[in-house]
Amino acid sequence: MVEQSIKLLNKQMDKLKEEDFDLEAWKASSVALLGRVFGINDLKIKQIKEIKMDFGSWSLRDTGASRDPLGSCKKQGKEILRMAVDELKAFGLPRLDESTQLKKALESELTVSQYNSLNKILDKQVAASLKSKEIIQKLESFGDKKLATILNFLLQGE
């Protein structure tokens, strides 16, 4: 899983070199990827979201109008992704908090309709005992093999 994450992050860095580069599209896909690898509250996501091209007259005046705003954004993005790759190489995948880990397990192992049906129950405003009963029934309807796969994902992180 670490190798796959590194490969995807390297692909994101390669997109920075494309001729038809779109900063906002790149930022959106980078945020999604970093969120999946490091969790949605990771600082690197905030840093990517804050990348903006600065065309202000002050910034152009201060640099003698030779500054390349898009190039600066690409440099920032590359450094953030390089830092993410280095972090994965040094420490491996981060241990996500339990709710994030459970959500990842459910998303990866359930079909979209199964996941949505479970979320509908979770969103209901009913007594906890009734909600628990419905959740258990729904999970049982997915079958033992599906539950075993989800449990394996939670225990091993994949």
C-alpha positions in Angstrom: 0.0 0.0 0.0 2.9 2.4 0.7 4.4 1.7 -2.7 1.1 2.4 -4.4 0.7 5.6 -2.5 4.2 6.8 -3.5 3.5 5.9 -7.1 0.3 7.9 -7.1 2.1 10.9 -5.5 4.8 10.7 -8.1 2.2 10.8 -10.8 0.8 13.9 -9.2 4.2 15.5 -9.4 4.5 14.5 -13.0 1.3 16.3 -13.8 3.0 19.6 -12.8 5.1 19.2 -16.0 2.2 18.8 -18.3 1.7 21.5 -21.0 -2.0 21.9 -20.4 -1.6 22.1 -16.6 -4.6 23.3 -14.7 -3.8 24.4 -11.1 -7.3 24.1 -9.7 -7.8 20.6 -11.1 -4.4 19.5 -9.9 -5.1 20.9 -6.4 -8.4 19.0 -6.2 -6.9 15.7 -7.2 -3.9 16.2 -4.9 -6.2 17.0 -2.0 -8.3 13.9 -2.7 -5.2 11.7 -2.9 -3.5 13.2 0.2 -6.8 12.8 2.1 -7.0 9.1 1.2 -3.4 8.5 2.2 -2.9 10.7 5.2 -6.5 11.5 6.4 -8.6 14.5 5.6 -7.2 16.6 8.5 -3.6 16.3 7.4 -1.7 19.6 7.2 -0.4 18.9 3.7 -4.0 19.2 2.5 -4.3 22.6 4.0 -1.0 23.6 2.3 -2.2 22.4 -1.1 -5.5 24.3 -0.8 -3.6 27.5 0.1 -1.6 27.5 -3.1 -2.7 30.5 -5.1 -1.2 32.4 -8.0 -0.3 36.0 -7.0 -0.6 38.5 -9.7 -0.8 41.5 -7.4 1.2 44.6 -8.4 3.2 44.5 -5.2 4.5 41.0 -5.8 5.4 41.8 -9.4 7.0 45.1 -8.4 9.0 43.5 -5.6 10.4 40.9 -7.9 11.1 43.2 -10.9 8.1 41.7 -12.9 10.2 38.6 -13.6 8.3 36.3 -11.3 6.4 33.4 -12.7 3.3 32.9 -10.5 2.3 29.6 -12.0 5.9 28.3 -11.7 5.9 29.3 -8.1 2.7 27.4 -7.4 4.1 24.3 -9.1 7.2 24.6 -7.0 5.2 24.8 -3.8 3.0 21.8 -4.9 6.0 19.7 -5.8 7.7 20.4 -2.5 4.6 19.4 -0.6 4.2 16.1 -2.5 7.9 15.4 -2.2 7.6 15.8 1.6 4.6 13.4 1.5 6.7 10.8 -0.4 9.6 11.2 2.0 7.3 10.8 5.0 5.9 7.6 3.6 9.3 6.2 2.9 10.5 7.1 6.4 7.5 6.2 8.5 5.1 4.2 6.3 1.4 4.8 6.2 0.0 6.8 9.1 -2.3 5.1 11.5 -5.7 6.8 10.9 -8.1 7.6 13.7 -10.8 4.9 14.2 -13.6 6.7 12.5 -11.5 7.5 9.4 -10.2 4.0 9.3 -13.8 2.5 9.6 -15.0 4.8 6.9 -12.2 3.7 4.6 -12.9 0.1 5.3 -16.6 0.5 4.5 -15.9 2.5 1.4 -13.4 0.0 0.1 -15.4 -3.2 0.9 -19.0 -2.3 0.4 -20.8 -1.5 -2.9 -22.1 2.1 -3.3 -25.7 1.0 -2.6 -24.6 -0.9 0.5 -22.6 2.0 1.8 -25.5 4.4 1.1 -28.0 2.2 2.8 -25.9 2.0 5.9 -25.4 5.8 5.9 -29.2 6.3 5.8 -29.5 4.3 9.0 -26.7 6.2 10.6 -28.3 9.6 9.7 -31.7 8.7 11.2 -32.8 10.6 14.2 -34.1 7.7 16.3 -33.4 6.1 19.6 -29.9 4.6 19.8 -31.3 1.1 20.6 -33.4 1.2 17.5 -30.6 2.5 15.4 -28.2 -0.2 16.7 -30.7 -2.9 15.8 -31.1 -1.6 12.3 -27.4 -1.3 11.8 -26.8 -4.9 13.0 -29.6 -6.2 10.7 -28.1 -4.2 7.7 -24.6 -5.5 8.4 -25.8 -9.1 8.7 -27.6 -8.7 5.4 -24.2 -8.1 3.7 -23.0 -11.6 4.7 -20.3 -13.1 6.8 -17.6 -12.9 4.1 -18.2 -9.2 3.6 -18.0 -8.6 7.4 -14.8 -10.6 7.6 -13.2 -8.6 4.9 -14.2 -5.3 6.6 -12.8 -6.6 9.9 -9.5 -7.7 8.2 -9.2 -4.2 6.7 -9.6 -2.7 10.1 -7.1 -5.0 11.7 -4.4 -4.8 9.1 -5.2 -1.4 7.5 -5.8 -2.9 4.0 
